[in-house]
Amino acid sequence: MALLTGILILGDQLTWNNPALKSADPENHLIIMAEVNEEATYVRHNRHKIALLFSAMRHFADELRQNGYRVSYYKLGDSITSLVEACRLTCERWPIKQILLCEPGEYRLIKEIAGWSDSLGIDVKLEEDTRFLASRSDFAKWAQGRKQLRMEYFYREMRKRYGILMDSDQPAGGKWNFDAENRVGWRNQVEIPERLMPKKDEITEQVINEVLESFPTHPGDLCGFRWSVTRESALIELEWFCENILVNFGTYQDSLSEDSPWLFHGLISMYLNIGLLEPLEVCQRVEGAFRMGECSIAAAEGFIRQILGWREYVRGIYWYHMPEYKLRNTLDANLSLPTWFWTGETDMRCLSSAIRQSLDHGYAHHIQRLMVIGNFSLIAGLDVRAVCDWYPG
């Protein structure tokens, strides 16, 4: 058999636009995918997140096979401890001359991969992650020489670059940011449409059972698992959001309520983060709704800012400052995490609600994450690393 190039696809890279996959062909390439215990447990990941990733991976592997690719797939039950072990086993079973993969989104993993060539005895090549709208070098070039790295200015540059919500060279609606119009409390003023509940097929049901068995102490009530695990299903959710929720997204995007964990939020960030949806297509779909008069400029701009602005900006900040960024603790915060961060059993009602929702659903929107849990952690002086490791989404 001719020598093959192995393409390692990570659990958050489930797209045909994966740069390691775009130029591949079934005859000369072998796909490697693995549900790795090490990746699921280096922090106490929420079971919703683990089940979503593993089910989406299995579905994507089936899609690859249907397109003629050979897939070396290791399931949770195969007890593969690490990604490099999965690559090593594949090299023992197949004539692999090189491992190719899209660069991961974590410095931790990139640092680990740096030693794989020596460990495996073959070339391991990283392809630049092109699934974001600003490359690492783009952001570094923008940041160079600036006294302040303000998201607002980065966001404006991204709007211009991609022509999103632009009327010629001016921002649609006459200004760049409509955040002041997006701070209304819900208070049961508008009925919340009942959300779509994606169907769980046999693969997803099996994954849920395996996750429950393998991660009994991790948070996450999988009785309420409601996430899409294929691109087709994720696109249906995006379309439903645009048709039913987007009109009220802007107005109530900062609202809190114990009546609904979702309110008028998009519930698509997880699909962007694992590759089932692409950021530009999402921004263009929402802009299209505005152009057709289906939502206000405040709703469209408030939504697009989260993706074209904050998502790209935070990724850029991460890579611009790593690895020392992870060690920063300017205020010397070192208080241990309260035990009720794992139960939500505190008399502080707003905090309790945000924590319980995070634990149960593996989901909380930005106000709960930043303004409630984040601000409490800051004021209380909680250990920075402990808080980062806690966040279950």
C-alpha positions in Angstrom: 0.0 0.0 0.0 1.2 3.5 -0.9 2.2 5.8 1.9 -0.6 8.0 3.3 -0.9 11.3 4.9 -2.8 11.2 8.1 -5.2 14.1 8.8 -6.0 14.5 12.5 -9.3 16.3 13.0 -10.0 17.7 16.4 -13.4 17.8 18.0 -13.9 21.5 17.4 -12.8 21.4 13.8 -15.8 19.6 12.2 -16.0 21.4 8.9 -15.1 20.7 5.3 -13.4 24.1 5.5 -10.8 22.7 7.9 -7.5 23.7 6.1 -6.0 20.3 6.7 -9.0 18.7 4.9 -9.6 21.1 2.1 -6.9 19.8 -0.2 -7.3 16.1 0.8 -8.4 13.2 -1.3 -9.7 9.8 -0.2 -6.9 7.9 -2.1 -3.9 9.5 -0.4 -5.2 10.6 2.9 -6.5 8.9 6.1 -8.6 10.7 8.6 -7.8 10.3 12.3 -10.4 11.2 15.0 -10.4 10.3 18.7 -12.6 10.7 21.7 -9.9 11.3 24.2 -10.2 11.0 27.9 -7.4 13.4 28.5 -9.1 16.2 26.5 -12.4 15.6 28.4 -10.9 15.7 31.8 -7.9 18.2 31.9 -10.6 20.4 33.4 -14.0 19.2 34.7 -15.9 19.8 31.4 -19.7 19.8 31.4 -21.2 16.6 30.2 -23.3 18.6 27.7 -20.1 19.8 26.0 -18.6 16.3 26.0 -21.7 14.7 24.6 -22.1 17.4 21.9 -18.5 17.1 20.8 -18.4 13.2 20.7 -21.8 12.9 18.9 -20.9 15.6 16.4 -17.5 13.9 15.8 -19.2 10.5 15.1 -21.7 12.1 12.7 -18.9 14.0 10.9 -16.9 10.8 10.7 -19.9 9.1 9.0 -20.1 12.0 6.6 -16.4 11.6 5.7 -16.9 7.8 5.1 -19.9 8.5 2.9 -17.6 10.7 0.8 -15.1 7.9 0.4 -12.6 8.6 3.1 -11.0 6.0 5.3 -11.4 7.0 8.9 -9.4 5.7 11.8 -11.8 6.5 14.6 -11.3 5.8 18.3 -14.4 5.9 20.5 -14.6 6.7 24.2 -14.8 3.0 25.0 -11.5 2.3 23.3 -9.8 4.0 26.3 -7.4 6.2 24.2 -5.7 8.4 26.8 -4.3 11.1 24.5 -4.3 12.4 20.9 -0.7 11.4 20.3 -1.6 7.8 21.4 -4.4 7.8 18.7 -1.9 8.9 16.1 0.7 6.3 17.3 -1.9 3.5 17.0 -2.9 4.7 13.6 0.7 4.8 12.4 1.1 1.2 13.6 -1.9 0.0 11.6 -1.4 2.1 8.4 1.6 3.3 6.3 1.5 6.9 7.5 4.3 9.2 6.2 3.0 12.4 7.8 0.4 13.8 10.2 -1.4 17.0 9.1 -3.8 19.0 11.2 -5.3 22.4 11.6 -3.7 24.3 14.5 -5.7 23.9 17.7 -7.3 26.7 19.5 -5.4 26.3 22.7 -1.8 27.1 23.4 -1.7 24.1 25.8 -2.3 21.7 22.8 0.0 23.5 20.4 2.8 23.2 22.9 2.1 19.5 23.3 2.0 18.9 19.5 5.5 20.5 19.2 7.0 17.3 20.5 5.0 14.8 18.4 7.4 14.6 15.5 10.1 13.2 17.7 7.6 11.0 19.6 6.0 9.5 16.4 9.1 9.5 14.3 7.3 11.2 11.4 6.7 14.7 10.3 3.8 16.5 12.0 2.6 19.6 10.2 0.2 22.3 11.5 -1.9 24.3 9.1 -3.0 27.8 10.0 -6.5 27.9 11.3 -8.4 29.8 8.6 -11.9 29.3 10.1 -11.7 32.7 11.8 -12.2 36.0 10.1 -9.1 37.6 11.5 -5.9 35.5 11.5 -3.4 35.7 14.4 -1.1 37.8 12.2 -4.0 40.1 11.2 -4.8 40.8 14.9 -1.1 41.3 15.8 -0.7 43.8 13.0 -3.8 45.7 14.1 -2.6 45.7 17.8 1.0 46.7 17.1 1.8 50.2 18.5 -1.7 50.8 20.0 -1.8 52.1 23.6 -5.2 50.5 24.1 -6.6 47.4 22.4 -10.2 48.4 22.3 -12.6 45.9 20.8 -14.8 48.7 19.4 -12.1 49.9 17.0 -11.1 46.3 16.0 -14.8 45.6 15.3 -15.1 48.6 13.0 -12.1 47.5 11.0 -13.7 44.0 10.7 -17.0 45.5 9.5 -15.2 47.5 6.8 -13.1 44.5 5.8 -16.0 42.2 5.2 -18.6 44.8 4.2 -21.0 43.8 6.9 -23.7 46.3 7.8 -22.1 48.9 5.6 -23.7 51.4 3.3 -20.8 52.2 1.0 -18.1 53.4 3.4 -20.5 54.3 6.2 -22.1 52.1 8.9 -25.7 51.1 8.3 -28.0 53.1 10.4 -25.6 56.0 10.8 -23.5 54.7 13.7 -21.3 51.7 14.5 -22.8 50.5 17.8 -26.4 50.4 19.0 -25.7 48.8 22.4 -27.5 51.6 24.2 -30.8 50.3 22.7 -30.1 46.7 23.8 -30.4 47.0 27.5 -34.1 46.4 28.3 -35.3 44.1 31.0 -37.7 41.4 29.8 -40.2 41.3 32.7 -42.6 39.1 30.7 -43.3 41.9 28.2 -43.0 39.7 25.2 -43.8 36.0 24.8 -40.8 33.7 24.4 -41.3 31.3 21.5 -40.9 27.6 22.4 -37.5 26.6 21.2 -36.8 23.9 18.6 -35.7 20.6 20.2 -33.4 18.8 17.8 -34.1 15.1 17.7 -31.7 12.7 19.3 -30.8 9.8 17.0 -29.3 6.5 17.9 -25.7 7.8 17.8 -26.5 10.7 20.1 -28.4 8.5 22.5 -25.5 6.1 22.7 -23.0 8.9 23.3 -25.1 10.3 26.1 -25.2 6.9 27.8 -21.4 6.5 27.4 -20.8 10.0 28.8 -23.0 9.4 31.8 -21.1 6.2 32.5 -17.6 7.6 32.0 -18.0 11.0 33.6 -20.3 10.4 36.6 -18.9 13.4 38.7 -18.9 16.0 35.9 -21.7 18.6 35.9 -24.5 18.5 33.3 -28.0 17.1 33.3 -28.2 15.2 30.0 -31.9 14.6 30.4 -32.2 18.0 28.9 -29.6 17.6 26.1 -31.0 19.7 23.2 -28.0 20.5 20.9 -27.7 19.9 17.2 -24.9 17.5 16.2 -24.8 18.0 12.4 -24.4 21.0 10.1 -27.8 20.4 8.6 -29.5 20.6 12.0 -27.4 23.6 13.1 -28.4 25.5 9.9 -32.1 24.7 10.8 -31.6 26.2 14.2 -29.9 29.3 12.8 -32.8 29.8 10.3 -35.4 29.3 13.1 -33.6 31.9 15.3 -33.6 34.4 12.5 -37.3 33.9 11.7 -38.6 33.7 15.3 -36.1 35.2 17.8 -33.8 37.7 16.1 -36.5 40.4 16.1 -36.3 40.6 19.9 -32.6 39.6 20.3 -31.2 43.1 20.5 -33.8 44.5 22.9 -33.4 41.8 25.5 -29.9 40.5 24.9 -28.8 41.7 28.4 -31.9 40.5 30.2 -32.0 37.9 33.0 -34.9 35.7 34.0 -35.5 32.6 36.0 -38.4 31.8 33.7 -36.2 30.8 30.8 -32.5 29.9 30.4 -32.6 31.0 26.8 -34.8 34.1 26.5 -34.0 35.5 23.0 -30.4 34.3 22.7 -29.1 32.7 19.5 -28.0 29.4 21.0 -25.5 28.9 18.1 -22.1 29.8 19.6 -21.4 26.1 20.2 -22.0 25.4 16.5 -19.6 28.2 15.5 -17.0 26.9 18.0 -17.0 23.3 16.7 -17.3 24.1 13.0 -20.9 23.2 12.2 -21.5 26.9 11.3 -19.2 29.4 9.7 -18.9 32.9 11.2 -19.3 34.9 8.0 -22.4 33.0 6.8 -24.0 33.6 10.2 -23.3 37.4 10.0 -24.5 37.6 6.4 -27.7 35.7 7.3 -28.5 38.2 10.1 -27.6 41.2 8.0 -29.9 39.8 5.3 -32.8 39.7 7.9 -32.1 43.4 8.6 -32.0 44.3 4.9 -35.3 42.6 4.3 -36.9 44.5 7.2 -37.3 41.5 9.4 -35.4 43.0 12.4 -34.1 46.3 13.5 -30.6 47.6 13.0 -30.1 47.4 16.7 -30.9 43.7 16.8 -28.7 42.9 13.8 -25.8 45.0 14.9 -26.0 43.7 18.5 -25.9 40.1 17.2 -23.1 40.6 14.6 -21.0 42.5 17.1 -20.8 39.3 19.2 -19.3 37.3 16.3 -17.5 39.7 14.1 -16.4 41.8 17.1 -16.1 40.0 20.4 -15.5 36.4 19.2 -12.7 37.4 16.9 -11.3 40.0 19.3 -11.1 37.7 22.3 -9.3 35.0 20.2 -6.9 37.7 18.9 -6.2 38.9 22.5 -5.6 35.3 23.6 -2.9 34.5 21.0 -1.4 38.0 21.1 -0.5 37.6 24.8 0.0 33.9 25.3 1.6 32.1 27.0 2.1 34.6 29.8 -1.5 35.7 29.5 -2.7 32.6 31.3 -0.5 33.4 34.3 -1.7 37.0 34.8 -3.1 37.9 38.2 -2.6 41.6 38.6 -4.8 41.8 41.7 -3.2 38.8 43.3 -6.6 37.0 43.6 -6.0 33.6 45.3 -9.1 32.7 47.3 -10.2 29.1 46.8 -13.3 28.5 44.8 -16.4 28.1 47.1 -17.8 24.6 47.1 -21.2 26.0 46.1 -19.7 26.8 42.7 -20.4 23.1 42.0 -23.9 23.1 43.5 -25.3 26.7 43.2 -26.4 26.4 46.8 -26.0 30.0 47.9 -28.4 32.6 49.2 -27.2 35.1 46.5 -30.2 34.4 44.3 -28.9 35.9 41.0 -25.6 34.1 41.4 -27.3 30.8 42.4 -29.5 31.0 39.3 -26.5 31.7 36.9 -24.4 28.9 38.4 -27.2 26.3 38.4 -28.0 27.1 34.8 -24.4 26.8 33.8 -24.0 23.5 35.6 -27.3 21.9 34.4 -27.2 23.1 30.8 -23.5 23.8 30.1 -24.8 27.1 28.9 -25.0 30.7 30.2 -25.2 33.9 28.2 -22.7 36.7 28.5 -24.4 38.7 31.3 -24.5 35.6 33.5 -20.9 34.7 32.7 -19.4 38.1 32.9 -21.6 40.4 35.0 -22.8 37.9 37.6 -20.3 35.1 38.0 -17.3 37.1 36.7 -17.9 40.2 38.8 -18.5 38.1 41.9 -15.3 36.3 41.3 -13.4 39.6 40.8 -14.9 41.2 43.9 -14.4 38.1 46.1 -10.8 37.7 44.9 -11.2 34.1 43.7 -8.2 32.4 42.2 -8.0 33.3 38.5 -6.9 29.9 37.3 -9.5 28.1 39.4 -12.3 30.3 37.9 -11.1 29.7 34.4 -11.0 26.0 35.0 -14.5 26.0 36.5 -16.3 27.6 33.6 -18.2 24.6 32.3 -19.1 25.7 28.8 
